């Protein structure tokens, strides 16, 4: 007869094998989800636009963020990290990204929302490059699954311009 240790080892090995197969199937099933999130970000007001003592430009703005990310949620989604970034070009850098607002969406019930807020993080450029600058507001999201690989995507909203003069 087989010993208790041998039987326990066989049982645990079988259970872990089944668990790995189930995790692989869960991860694979996410490939069949074709999400169609929608977002709208409006700049309602430029609260201030000033030059700091160090010579850097700083902007504070009021944003209206409307998002529907419900289609990102499947039974394998743990949470979604979402953030709004200002993206612009300067002579020194081809892409500057500044995070203005972020949040964690824990469930599908919370994935459709509208928020009226000032930028959560400071919008500062190293230098005096922001006057009259065109920029994009981009909504980025990272889907964190319960099992499998994390994926990210974004929606770019263009057509924004900062004032020519400091306020």
Secondary structure, 3 states (H helix, E strand, C coil): CCCHHHHHHHHHHHHHHHHHHHHHHHHHHHHHCCCCCEEEEEEEEEEEEEECCCCCEEEEEEEEEEEECHHHCCCCEEEEEEEEEEEECCCCCCCEEEEEEEEEECCHHHCEEEEEEECCCCEEECCCCCCCCEEEEEEEEEEEECCCCCEEEEEEEEEEECCCCCC
